[in-house]
Amino acid sequence: MKYIDEHRDGRLAKEIARQIAALADPARSYHFMEFCGGHTHAISRYGLEDLLPQNVQMIHGPGCPVCVLPIGRIDAAIALAMRPEITLCTYGDLMRVPGSNESSLLKARAAGADIRMVYSTLDALRIAEAEPDREVVFFAIGFETTTPPTALALRVAIAKELRNFSIFCNHVLTPAAIQNILESPDVRKLGTVKIDGFIGPAHVSIVIGTEPYEFFAEEFQKPVVVAGFEPLDVIQAILMLVRQVNDGRHEVENQYIRAVTRFGNEKAQAQVANFFELRESFEWRGLGEVPYGALRLRPQYAEHDAEKRFSMVTPAAKDDPACECGAILRGVKKPANCSLFGTVCTPDTPMGSCMVSPEGACAARWTYGRLREHAKAFE
């Protein structure tokens, strides 16, 4: 990225923080949820919360697709991978996500399953092409950002007649999850979580644009500011949200104008629409069943749909009752509120997905937050 230093200028960050402090009404509080884990890590890594006045609070949201994937889908993938004819291809951060009974894809591979880490969908395609006797399944996961590459892989597989290639589809949709959060009892009834506005996802919005957020900004009267992942992006977005709250506005604003437009990447959207359709409902870890919150392959591509091709079943599975991942993903709790954090749950021995994923809130606190607090103790 060119001019990266300009987006990490500490002097500018402090100046924007002074503007936030001057505008923040001391008679009220401001609570903003950053939906994406990239923003959570930027806030933690660069100490942005330390620059904000005490009445401006950040709330961690769902984070990333690995964080919100329910245990049952991990269990289903492990069961599939244990079949002798299957080669399961997956991104590396999924390997260590705990399943039921202390299982994981990494442990399944150690037990003999043919599970391979890949960097892209095209890697999985190359394996399918090189090993025609193997049934190669790509564990497709991601928000709207990674769905177009999966669509491209399907397009190539069909063109090359790779009948031994299929996908286990776990692509989920950001706007549906935001709406689910706003309709949840935690926000609407119990008042456990107060949300005055959202920092909208960066890379997701490059694909879908800002238009999909307009409905719930108006419907729930919550402002949304789409922001990039650099520290100045995030703190400027917070300033924009404070201004909207003060003005009584609830609009969708685009801070990330260098990459995001209102309508997004329409070519990528067309590729996705060609291969995928909405699921009526899909479980998100922490959020439960989210209506129209995920995608599945269209019926005409059933040959490449691993769930249909191998009669996959997603078993009912529950999180470890001591793990607070679900509450953290909803913004109800923070990593420090979990009794497992930093004791039995560390990056080496993760008990939940929030500690495994590089974009998880617990991983962010472990990497940056706990060290900053330790330093403060000696000031």
N, C-alpha and C positions, 0 to 999 in steps of 0.2 A: 504494500500500500504506500503510495507516495504521500509525502507530507505527514507521516504518522506522528512525528514529534509535536506538530501543531495541535493535534487532538489530545495530547497528554501534557499540555503546558500547565504546570502547577499554579503559576501566577494568575492565569485566566480562570482556572477553577476556583481559586480563592475569591476572585472578583465576582464571579457568578454567585458564589456562596454568600457574599456580602449583599448582593441584590436580593437573594432569596430571604435572608434574614430581615432585610428592610421591608420587604413586601409581606412576609408572613405575619398575620394578625395574632398578636400575643393572647388574645381572648379566645382563640379557638385552636384546634389541632388539625393537622393535615395527615391523611393516611393514604399512601400511594402504593399500589401493588405493581411490582415488576414481574410480568408473566414469564419472561424467558430467563433461563439459567445463565445465559451469557451476560445479561445485565446484573444478575446477582453476583457473579464473579467479578465484574468490573467494579461494582460498589464495594465489595470486600477487598479486592486486590489494591485498589487505589485509595481506600479509606474515605470514601465519599460521605459515609454517614457521620464521620467525625467533623465534616465541614458544615453539616446542616444544623439549623437551630433545633432545640429539643422538641419543639412542637411540630416538626416535620418528620414523620416516621415512614420508613420503607417496610413493605410487607412482601415476603417471598411468596411467589406463586408456584404453579406446577413445574416450572423449570425446564424439563426436556422430555422427549419421548421415552427415553430409558427410565426416567424417574416415574412416569405415570403408567408404565406397562404393568398390568396386574400379574400377580404370581401365577395364575392359571395359564396364562399364555406362555410363560417360561416353562411351566410343567409340560404343556402340550408340545413345545419345541424339543424338550429333552426326550419325551416319549417317542417323537418322530425320529430324532437323531439316533436313537438306540436300535432302530431297525437296520438290518445288515446291508440293505441295498441303498441306504440314504447317505448322501454327503450334504451336510448342513453348512451353509456359508453365512457368516454373520460378521457384523462390525465388532471390533475388539471390546468396546465398553459393555456389550451385552454378556460377555463371557462370565463375568463374576457376579452378576445380579442374582441374589439368592432366590431359589425356588422353594418348594415345600420340602420339609424334612432335611434341611441344610444342603439341599442339592443346588447345582448350578451347571451351566453348559461346560464350564471349565472342568468340573469334577466328572461330568459325563464323558468328556473327551479322555480324561485320565482312565476312565473305566472301559475305554475301547471304542466309543462312538467316533465316527468320522466327522468331526466338526472343525471347520477351517475359518480362520480369521481373514477377512478381505478388506480392502480399502475402498472398493467401489463395486457397483453392480456388474460392471464389465469384467472384473476379476472372476466373479461367479460364472459369468457367461463363458469365459475362457476355460474354466475347469470343466463345464458341461461339454464344451466342444472337444476338449482334449481327452475326456473320459466318457465316451458315449455309453458305456455299460453301467455307469453310475446314475442314480436318480439325484440330481443336484437341486437342492432347495435353497433359495435365498430368503433369509429371515429379514423381510422388508419392514423397516421401522422408521418412524420419523414424522415430524410435522409436515406442512406443505412444502418445506424446503427440499426434502429428499424424495418426495413423491415423483417429480419429473424424471430423475434418473432411473427410477424403477420402471416407469412407463417406457423410457428409452430402451431399457434392457428387454422388456417384453417385445417391443417392436423389432429389435435385432434378432431375438430368439425365433420369432415367427418368420422373419425374412430368411433366416438360416435353417429353418425347419429343425430347431433343436427341441425335439419332443421330450428330452430328458431333463428339461429345465422348467422349474416352477417356483412360485413365490408363496411364502407364508405371510400374508398381508396384515400388517399392524400399523398402517398409516392413519394418523389421527388429525383432527381439524381444530385449529386454534379458536376461531370465533365461537364455535359451539361450546367449548370449554369455558370461555370467558362468560358467556351467557349462563351456563350452568352455575358458575361461582356466584354470579349476581342474583340468581334465583334460589340459591341454597339457604337453608334455615340459618346457617351461621351468619349470613349477611342480612337476610330479610326479617327473620323472626327473633332469633336469639340475641342478635347484636354482638355476637362473639367476635366477629371480624367487621371492622369499619373500613370501608373503601371509599375514598373520595375521587379516585381516578386511577388510570392505568398507564404504565409505560408499555406501549405496544411492541411486539417482537420486531426485530430488525430483518433478519434473513427471510423469515416467513413472509414479511410484507413486501420484500422484493418480488416474490412470486405472485402473491394474491392482491397486492396493492393495499391502499387504505380504505377503499370503499366498503369492504365487508364489516368494518367496525362501526360504520355510521348508524346502523340500526340500533344496536344496544346503547350507543352513546346517547341517542335520542330517547329510546324506550326507557332506559334506567337512569337517564340524566347523570351520566358519569363521563367526564372528559377522558379522551385517549390521546396520548402523544406517542407516535411511533419514533423510536430513537435508535441510533447506531450503538455499537458496543464499546466505543472509546469513552474514557472518563468524561471528557468535555461533552460528548453526546448526551450522556446520562444526566449530568448535572444541569445541562441546558433544558432537557426535557422536564426535569423537576421544576425548574423556574417557570416553564411554560404552563405546567399543571397548576402551580400556585396562582399564577395570573388568572387562569380560567376559573378556578374556584372562587377567587376574590371577586371576579366579575359576574359570577353566577352563570357562566357559560358551560355547556357540555358538548363540545365539538371534537371532531377528530382533526388533530394537527400533525403535520409531518416535519419532524426535526431532521430526519435522515434524508434530506432532499438530494444528496449526492448519489443515492442508490434507489430510492423508493418513489413510485408515482401513485396516482390515485387508482389506476386500473391494473398495475402490476405487469407481469410478463405474460401477455396473452397467448403467446405461442406455447409456453410451458403449460398454461392452463388448458389449452386445447388438447395437448397430448395426454394430460391426466384425465380429462373428460372422456377421451376416446376409450381408455382402458378401464376406468374405475367408475363406480357408482356409490351412492351413500348407503351406509348401513343404517337401519332404523335405530339401532342402539349399540353402544359399545362400552365396556367397562373401562374406566380410568382409575388407576390406583389413587385413593384418597377422595375422588369425586363420585365414585359409584358409576351407575349406568348414565351415560351421557347421550341423549337423543341426537341422532344424526351427527355423532361425534367422531366418526371414522369412515374409512373407505373399504370397499371390497372390489374384487374383479367383476367385471360384467359377465353375464352368463356365457356369452359367445367365446370367452377366453378360459372356460372351465378346465381345459386341458392343461393350462399353466397355473391353476389354482391349487396349491398344495392341500388346502383344507378339504376340497372336494375330491381331489385325486387320490388322497390317502385316507379319506374318511376320518379326518382329525377331529378330536373331541377336546374342548377346553374344560378341564375339570374345575369344580368349585374348590377354591383355595383361599385361605385367609392369611393375612399378614401375622407376623409374630406379635402377640398382644402387647409386648413391651416396647415394640418399635413404634415411634411416633411419625414415621414417614408420611402416612396419610394425612395427619393433622398439619404437618409442615407444608405439604403440597397445597392444602386449602388455605394456608395463611393463618390457621388457628393457633399454631405454636411455632416457635423458632427452635433451631437445633439445640440450643442451650437448655431448652425445657425437656429434652429427652434424657432419661436416666441412663440410657445406653451410650450416649455420645461420649467419645473419648475414653470409655472404659472397655467394655466388651466390643463396642462398635468403633472401628478405626478403618482407614483405607486398606490395611492388611487383613482385617477380619470384619468386613462389612456385614451388618445385619439387615440393611435395607438399601434400596436403590439410590436414595439421596446421598449416600456415602460412596457409592460405586461410581456413579456418573461424574465425569469431569465438570458437568454443569449443575450438579446437585447442590442444594443449599447446605447440606451437612459437609460435603467436600469443600465448599467455599469457606465455611467457618473453620474447618480443620486446617486448611492451607493458609488462611490469612487472619481470620478473626481472632483465634485463640492466641496467636503470637502478638497481635496488636494489643490485646487486653493484658497480656503478660508484660509488655513494655510499659503500658500505662501504670502498672502497679509500682514501677520503680521511678516514676517521674516525681 
